[in-house]
Amino acid sequence: MVCGTESKKVFAIPPTGRKVSNLPFTILWLNVSGNAGDAENTGMVTGFVRRMAAPLSTALQFALVSSLSFSLAFLLSLILSESPDTRLLGSMWAMISAIVVTQETRSATISTAWVRILGSLIGAIFSALYLMIFPFSIVGMGLMIGIVVLTCELLRMPGHLRLAALTVGIVMVVSFQNPGISPVVNAATRFMEVIIGSTVAVATAWAWQYFFHSS
């Protein structure tokens, strides 16, 4: 019996003068074709998984950062006995901080965290000073945002001005929703929420690079 292969198929030629059923050769051909098809399907699945690994890792990282920062900030608000509206707004502020700080690499995440923290500190200080003297108003909020942006420009810190302006806005809105809260406590709490979000983002970036990229 002589066997040959062509295009992943097996052709078997029976000895001359001997009648042999085609069933065994048909079964053999089906087995070889099936094995080749399984290998091809496995390769396609493996390629798909490899292509999806990075997007899935990024999605999982952002999901973890968001939920963890929100939960920790919400726990902080429970400890400080804030009102329900302020509690949710502050937790969202921490989550926004974590999302903004999270970058593609660990070093970029750390750099963004410092910008986020310093910018928020500037905004918290200016908004607290304003609220200690004046009540909330839309005109006052706009004026303070302009002053904070001008201050960052004069200090040659243009990368911090957006975050400082956002912090002024969030502190003053919380003050409007909860007039009984002290301006200093309000600004300090919002700054602590930024610290929570930034810390969660940096810690997650360290863990992600260690467990995923190092391997």
C-alpha positions as CSV (number, residue, x, y, z in Angstrom):
1,M,0.0,0.0,0.0
2,V,1.4,3.4,-1.0
3,C,0.3,6.6,0.7
4,G,0.8,10.1,-0.4
5,T,-0.3,13.6,0.9
6,E,-1.6,16.6,-1.0
7,S,-3.4,19.7,0.4
8,K,-3.8,18.1,3.8
9,K,-5.6,15.1,2.3
10,V,-4.5,11.5,2.3
11,F,-4.9,9.3,-0.8
12,A,-4.5,5.6,-0.3
13,I,-4.0,3.3,-3.3
14,P,-5.0,-0.4,-2.7
15,P,-2.8,-3.2,-4.2
16,T,-3.6,-4.1,-7.8
17,G,-6.1,-6.9,-8.3
18,R,-7.5,-6.5,-4.8
19,K,-10.9,-5.0,-4.1
20,V,-10.8,-2.9,-1.0
21,S,-13.7,-1.0,0.5
22,N,-13.3,2.8,0.4
23,L,-14.7,3.3,3.9
24,P,-11.3,3.0,5.8
25,F,-9.7,5.5,3.5
26,T,-12.7,7.9,3.8
27,I,-12.4,7.7,7.6
28,L,-8.7,8.3,7.4
29,W,-9.2,11.4,5.2
30,L,-11.9,12.8,7.5
31,N,-9.6,12.3,10.5
32,V,-6.7,14.2,8.9
33,S,-8.9,17.0,7.7
34,G,-10.5,17.3,11.1
35,N,-7.2,17.6,12.9
36,A,-6.0,20.2,10.4
37,G,-9.3,22.2,10.9
38,D,-9.0,22.0,14.6
39,A,-5.5,23.4,14.5
40,E,-6.5,26.2,12.2
41,N,-9.4,27.1,14.5
42,T,-7.2,27.0,17.6
43,G,-4.8,29.4,15.8
44,M,-7.6,31.8,15.0
45,V,-8.8,31.7,18.6
46,T,-5.3,32.3,20.0
47,G,-4.7,35.2,17.6
48,F,-8.0,36.8,18.7
49,V,-7.2,36.4,22.4
50,R,-3.8,38.0,21.8
51,R,-5.4,40.9,20.0
52,M,-7.9,41.4,22.7
53,A,-5.5,41.1,25.6
54,A,-4.4,44.7,25.7
55,P,-7.9,46.3,25.3
56,L,-9.3,43.9,27.9
57,S,-6.5,44.7,30.3
58,T,-7.1,48.5,29.9
59,A,-10.8,48.1,30.3
60,L,-10.4,46.0,33.5
61,Q,-7.9,48.6,34.9
62,F,-10.2,51.5,34.4
63,A,-13.1,49.5,35.9
64,L,-11.1,48.6,39.0
65,V,-9.8,52.2,39.4
66,S,-13.2,53.7,39.1
67,S,-15.0,51.4,41.5
68,L,-12.3,51.4,44.1
69,S,-11.8,55.2,44.2
70,F,-15.5,55.8,44.3
71,S,-15.9,53.3,47.2
72,L,-13.1,54.7,49.2
73,A,-14.3,58.3,48.8
74,F,-17.8,57.2,49.7
75,L,-16.5,55.5,52.9
76,L,-14.7,58.8,53.7
77,S,-17.9,60.7,53.4
78,L,-19.6,58.3,55.8
79,I,-16.9,58.9,58.3
80,L,-17.2,62.7,57.9
81,S,-21.1,62.5,58.0
82,E,-21.6,64.4,54.9
83,S,-25.1,64.9,53.4
84,P,-26.2,62.3,50.8
85,D,-25.9,64.7,47.8
86,T,-22.4,65.8,48.8
87,R,-21.5,62.2,49.5
88,L,-22.2,61.1,46.0
89,L,-20.7,64.2,44.4
90,G,-17.5,63.8,46.4
91,S,-17.3,60.1,45.5
92,M,-17.7,61.0,41.8
93,W,-15.0,63.6,42.2
94,A,-12.6,61.0,43.5
95,M,-13.5,58.7,40.6
96,I,-13.0,61.4,38.0
97,S,-9.5,62.0,39.6
98,A,-8.6,58.4,39.3
99,I,-9.8,58.2,35.6
100,V,-7.9,61.4,34.7
101,V,-4.7,60.2,36.4
102,T,-4.7,56.7,34.9
103,Q,-2.4,56.7,31.8
104,E,-0.9,54.1,29.5
105,T,2.3,53.7,31.6
106,R,3.2,53.8,35.2
107,S,5.6,56.8,34.8
108,A,3.0,58.8,32.9
109,T,0.4,58.0,35.6
110,I,2.7,59.2,38.4
111,S,3.5,62.4,36.5
112,T,-0.2,63.1,35.9
113,A,-1.0,62.4,39.6
114,W,1.4,65.1,40.7
115,V,-0.2,67.6,38.3
116,R,-3.6,66.6,39.5
117,I,-2.7,66.9,43.2
118,L,-0.9,70.3,42.9
119,G,-3.6,71.8,40.6
120,S,-6.3,70.7,43.0
121,L,-4.4,72.1,46.0
122,I,-4.3,75.5,44.3
123,G,-8.0,75.4,43.5
124,A,-8.9,74.2,47.0
125,I,-7.0,77.0,48.7
126,F,-8.4,79.8,46.5
127,S,-12.0,78.5,46.7
128,A,-11.8,78.1,50.5
129,L,-10.5,81.7,50.9
130,Y,-13.3,83.0,48.8
131,L,-16.1,81.1,50.6
132,M,-14.8,82.3,54.0
133,I,-15.6,85.8,52.9
134,F,-18.4,85.6,50.3
135,P,-21.3,83.2,49.7
136,F,-21.6,81.1,46.5
137,S,-22.6,82.9,43.3
138,I,-22.2,82.1,39.7
139,V,-20.4,85.3,39.1
140,G,-18.1,84.7,42.0
141,M,-17.3,81.2,40.8
142,G,-16.4,82.4,37.4
143,L,-14.3,85.1,38.8
144,M,-12.4,82.7,41.1
145,I,-11.8,80.3,38.2
146,G,-10.3,83.2,36.2
147,I,-8.1,84.2,39.1
148,V,-6.9,80.6,39.6
149,V,-6.1,80.2,35.9
150,L,-4.2,83.6,35.9
151,T,-2.3,82.5,39.0
152,C,-1.2,79.2,37.4
153,E,-0.1,81.1,34.3
154,L,1.9,83.6,36.3
155,L,3.6,80.8,38.3
156,R,4.4,79.1,34.9
157,M,2.3,76.1,35.8
158,P,0.0,75.9,32.7
159,G,-0.4,72.2,33.1
160,H,-2.2,72.7,36.5
161,L,-4.7,75.4,35.5
162,R,-7.5,73.1,34.3
163,L,-7.4,70.9,37.4
164,A,-7.2,74.0,39.6
165,A,-10.2,75.5,37.8
166,L,-12.2,72.2,38.1
167,T,-11.5,72.1,41.9
168,V,-12.7,75.6,42.4
169,G,-15.9,74.6,40.6
170,I,-16.5,71.5,42.6
171,V,-15.8,73.1,45.9
172,M,-18.1,76.0,45.3
173,V,-20.9,73.8,44.0
174,V,-20.7,71.6,47.1
175,S,-20.8,74.7,49.2
176,F,-24.1,75.7,47.4
177,Q,-25.6,72.3,47.9
178,N,-24.6,72.2,51.6
179,P,-24.4,75.7,53.0
180,G,-23.8,74.5,56.5
181,I,-20.4,72.9,55.7
182,S,-17.3,74.9,56.6
183,P,-15.4,76.2,53.6
184,V,-12.1,74.8,55.0
185,V,-13.7,71.4,55.6
186,N,-15.3,71.4,52.2
187,A,-12.1,72.3,50.4
188,A,-10.0,69.9,52.5
189,T,-12.4,67.0,51.8
190,R,-12.4,67.7,48.1
191,F,-8.6,67.7,48.1
192,M,-8.6,64.4,50.1
193,E,-10.8,62.9,47.4
194,V,-8.3,63.9,44.8
195,I,-5.6,62.2,46.9
196,I,-7.7,59.1,47.0
197,G,-8.3,59.0,43.3
198,S,-4.7,59.7,42.4
199,T,-3.4,57.2,44.9
200,V,-5.7,54.4,43.6
201,A,-4.6,55.2,40.0
202,V,-0.9,55.1,40.8
203,A,-1.2,51.9,42.9
204,T,-3.2,50.2,40.2
205,A,-0.7,51.3,37.6
206,W,2.2,49.7,39.6
207,A,0.2,46.5,40.1
208,W,-0.7,46.3,36.4
209,Q,2.8,46.9,35.2
210,Y,4.2,44.3,37.7
211,F,1.7,41.5,37.1
212,F,1.0,42.0,33.4
213,H,3.8,43.7,31.6
214,S,6.7,42.1,33.6
215,S,5.4,38.7,32.6
